[in-house]
């Protein structure tokens, strides 16, 4: 069995195991004091192999082991380099993904901001147009269209006791012809401002025509109505309107109607 093992080791080039096997075999034969000549030959062969192994074979094995270690080291270095490259690639991919997410978030924020600005602009434009439709751009009084919307939406009971007072500036054409349309515009704006200051809470003023204005007065007693109408006339006409180092005196004509006109009145407020 030892011979078979030594032969196997020889084929594998495992000289340490071969020499160890020979040493054990020689020791066993010495112990048995058997075959002295054979033992001597074996010792001689062992010495030769030991010298061979300790010289060329040792260097060859050392070089082989060195090459193997170098190859293994290179493989480990290559594996580490590949791992480092992979990690760097992953880091770059992660950075690109984060940059992409940041860009998308910024783009979404910009789009949201633009949408918000657009919506706010649309709301402002809508409010501006609604205000332009509902109000007279010169005097700021409500428009005739606004009165029709209000009247059509209301029920007869909503406006019970309301007074409609229609006022007209006397000889307004003469003011325009003599002093110019700028003077007429100043008179209209001044009159509306004065009327508004004298109106009570709940009263409304509409520009009905060129120099015609409709006042919708909230319900009040006959005595209060007479007193308030006199106060409105006085506020609008008592003081002349300043214009071009002078003044423009104005007077008003008008008429009023109560809603409803009679107990059986079924027509709308606009009628």
C-alpha positions in Angstrom: 0.0 0.0 0.0 2.9 2.3 0.8 4.5 1.5 -2.6 1.2 2.3 -4.4 0.9 5.6 -2.5 4.5 6.5 -3.3 3.9 5.7 -7.0 0.8 7.9 -7.0 2.7 10.7 -5.4 5.5 10.4 -8.0 2.9 10.7 -10.9 1.4 13.7 -9.2 4.8 15.3 -8.7 4.2 15.6 -4.9 7.9 15.0 -4.0 7.5 15.9 -0.3 5.0 13.0 0.0 7.2 10.7 -2.0 10.2 11.4 0.2 8.1 11.1 3.3 6.8 7.7 2.1 10.3 6.5 1.3 11.5 7.6 4.8 8.7 5.7 6.4 9.4 2.6 4.3 13.1 2.7 5.1 12.4 3.2 8.8 10.1 0.2 8.8 12.6 -2.0 7.0 15.4 -0.9 9.4 13.1 -1.8 12.3 12.6 -5.3 10.8 16.3 -5.6 9.8 15.1 -7.0 6.5 16.9 -6.8 3.1 19.9 -4.7 4.0 20.9 -4.2 0.3 17.4 -3.2 -0.7 17.3 -0.7 2.1 20.6 0.7 1.1 19.4 1.1 -2.5 16.3 2.8 -1.2 18.3 5.2 1.0 20.6 6.0 -2.0 17.5 6.7 -4.2 16.0 8.9 -1.4 19.2 10.9 -1.1 19.3 11.4 -4.9 15.6 12.5 -5.0 16.2 14.8 -2.0 19.1 16.5 -3.8 17.0 16.8 -6.9 14.1 18.1 -5.1 16.1 20.5 -3.0 17.7 22.0 -6.2 15.9 22.2 -9.5 12.6 20.8 -8.4 12.3 23.2 -5.5 12.9 26.2 -7.8 10.5 24.8 -10.3 7.9 24.3 -7.7 8.6 27.7 -6.2 8.3 29.3 -9.5 5.1 27.4 -10.3 3.7 28.4 -7.0 4.8 32.0 -7.5 3.2 32.0 -10.9 0.0 30.5 -9.4 0.0 33.1 -6.7 0.6 35.8 -9.2 -2.1 34.5 -11.4 -4.5 34.2 -8.4 -3.5 37.7 -7.3 -4.1 39.1 -10.8 -7.4 37.4 -10.9 -8.3 38.9 -7.5 -7.2 42.3 -8.7 -9.2 41.9 -11.9 -12.2 40.8 -9.9 -11.8 43.8 -7.6 -11.3 46.1 -10.6 -14.4 44.8 -12.2 -16.3 45.2 -8.9 -15.0 48.7 -8.5 -16.0 49.5 -12.1 -19.4 48.0 -11.5 -19.8 50.1 -8.3 -18.7 53.2 -10.1 -21.2 52.5 -12.9 -23.9 52.0 -10.3 -22.9 55.2 -8.7 -23.1 57.0 -12.0 -26.4 55.4 -12.8 -27.7 56.4 -9.4 -26.4 60.0 -9.9 -28.0 60.2 -13.3 -31.2 58.8 -12.0 -31.2 61.4 -9.1 -30.4 64.1 -11.6 -33.2 62.9 -13.9 -35.6 62.9 -10.9 -34.4 66.3 -9.9 -34.9 67.6 -13.5 -38.3 66.0 -13.7 -39.2 67.5 -10.3 -38.0 70.9 -11.4 -39.8 70.6 -14.7 -43.0 69.5 -12.9 -42.6 72.5 -10.5 -42.1 74.8 -13.5 -45.1 73.4 -15.2 -47.2 73.7 -12.0 -46.0 77.3 -11.6 -46.8 78.1 -15.2 -50.2 76.5 -14.8 -50.8 78.4 -11.6 -49.8 81.7 -13.2 -51.9 80.9 -16.2 -54.9 80.1 -14.0 -54.4 83.2 -11.9 -54.0 85.2 -15.1 -57.2 83.6 -16.5 -59.0 84.3 -13.2 -57.8 87.9 -13.3 -58.9 88.3 -16.9 -62.2 86.7 -16.2 -62.7 89.0 -13.2 -61.7 92.0 -15.3 -64.1 91.0 -18.1 -66.8 90.3 -15.6 -66.2 93.7 -13.9 -66.2 95.4 -17.3 -69.5 93.8 -18.3 -71.1 94.5 -14.9 -69.8 98.1 -14.5 -69.6 101.3 -16.6 -65.9 101.9 -17.3 -66.3 105.7 -17.1 -68.3 106.3 -13.9 -67.9 102.9 -12.1 -71.7 102.6 -11.8 -73.3 99.2 -12.5 -74.2 98.5 -16.1 -77.6 98.1 -17.6 -76.7 94.5 -18.3 -76.1 94.0 -14.6 -79.6 95.4 -13.8 -81.2 93.0 -16.3 -79.3 90.0 -14.8 -80.3 91.1 -11.3 -83.9 91.7 -12.3 -84.3 88.4 -14.2 -82.9 86.4 -11.4 -85.1 87.9 -8.7 -88.6 86.9 -7.7 -91.3 89.5 -7.3 -91.1 89.0 -3.5 -87.3 89.7 -3.5 -87.8 93.4 -4.6 -91.1 94.1 -2.8 -91.1 97.7 -1.6 -88.1 98.7 -3.8 -88.1 102.1 -5.4 -86.7 102.8 -8.9 -85.5 106.3 -9.4 -84.5 107.3 -13.0 -82.4 110.5 -13.2 -81.4 112.5 -16.2 -78.8 115.3 -16.4 -80.4 118.4 -17.9 -78.9 119.9 -21.0 -76.0 117.5 -21.0 -75.5 117.9 -24.8 -74.9 121.6 -24.2 -72.1 120.8 -21.8 -70.4 118.5 -24.3 -70.8 120.9 -27.2 -69.6 124.0 -25.2 -66.9 122.5 -23.1 -66.0 119.3 -24.8 -66.6 115.6 -24.0 -63.9 115.6 -21.3 -66.0 118.1 -19.4 -69.1 115.9 -19.8 -67.1 112.9 -18.6 -66.0 114.9 -15.5 -69.6 115.9 -14.8 -70.9 112.3 -15.1 -68.1 110.9 -12.8 -68.6 113.6 -10.2 -72.4 113.1 -10.1 -72.1 109.3 -9.6 -69.5 109.8 -6.9 -71.8 112.3 -5.1 -74.8 110.1 -5.4 -73.0 107.1 -4.0 -71.9 109.1 -1.0 -75.5 110.1 -0.3 -77.0 106.6 -0.9 -77.8 104.2 1.9 -76.6 100.7 2.4 -78.4 98.4 0.0 -79.0 101.1 -2.6 -77.6 100.6 -6.1 -76.8 102.9 -9.1 -76.8 101.8 -12.7 -75.9 103.8 -15.8 -79.0 103.4 -17.9 -78.0 105.5 -20.9 -75.6 108.3 -21.9 -76.6 110.8 -19.1 -79.3 108.6 -17.5 -78.9 106.8 -14.2 -81.2 104.4 -12.5 -81.1 104.2 -8.7 -82.6 101.1 -7.1 -83.4 102.2 -3.5 -84.0 99.6 -0.8 -87.4 99.5 0.9 -88.1 102.4 3.3 -91.1 104.4 4.5 -92.6 107.2 2.4 -91.2 109.8 4.7 -87.7 108.3 4.5 -88.0 108.0 0.8 -88.9 111.7 0.3 -86.1 112.8 2.7 -83.5 110.5 0.9 -84.5 111.6 -2.6 -84.1 115.3 -1.6 -80.7 114.5 0.0 -79.6 112.7 -3.2 -80.7 115.7 -5.4 -79.0 118.1 -3.1 -75.8 116.1 -3.0 -75.6 115.9 -6.8 -76.5 119.5 -7.8 -75.9 121.8 -4.8 -72.2 122.3 -5.7 -71.1 123.1 -9.3 -68.6 120.8 -10.8 -65.1 122.3 -11.0 -63.7 122.5 -14.6 -61.0 124.4 -16.4 -60.6 127.2 -13.8 -64.3 127.5 -13.6 -67.4 125.5 -12.6 -70.3 123.7 -14.3 -73.6 124.0 -12.7 -75.9 120.9 -13.2 -79.5 120.1 -12.6 -81.4 116.8 -12.7 -84.8 115.7 -13.8 -86.2 112.4 -12.8 -89.1 110.2 -11.8 -89.7 107.2 -9.6 -91.8 104.0 -9.4 -92.5 101.6 -6.6 -92.3 97.8 -7.0 -94.8 96.4 -7.3 -96.9 99.0 -9.1 -100.1 97.4 -7.7 -101.2 94.5 -5.5 -101.9 92.3 -8.5 -98.7 93.2 -10.4 -97.2 90.0 -11.7 -94.7 91.4 -14.1 -90.9 91.1 -13.6 -88.7 93.6 -11.8 -87.2 94.7 -15.1 -90.7 95.4 -16.6 
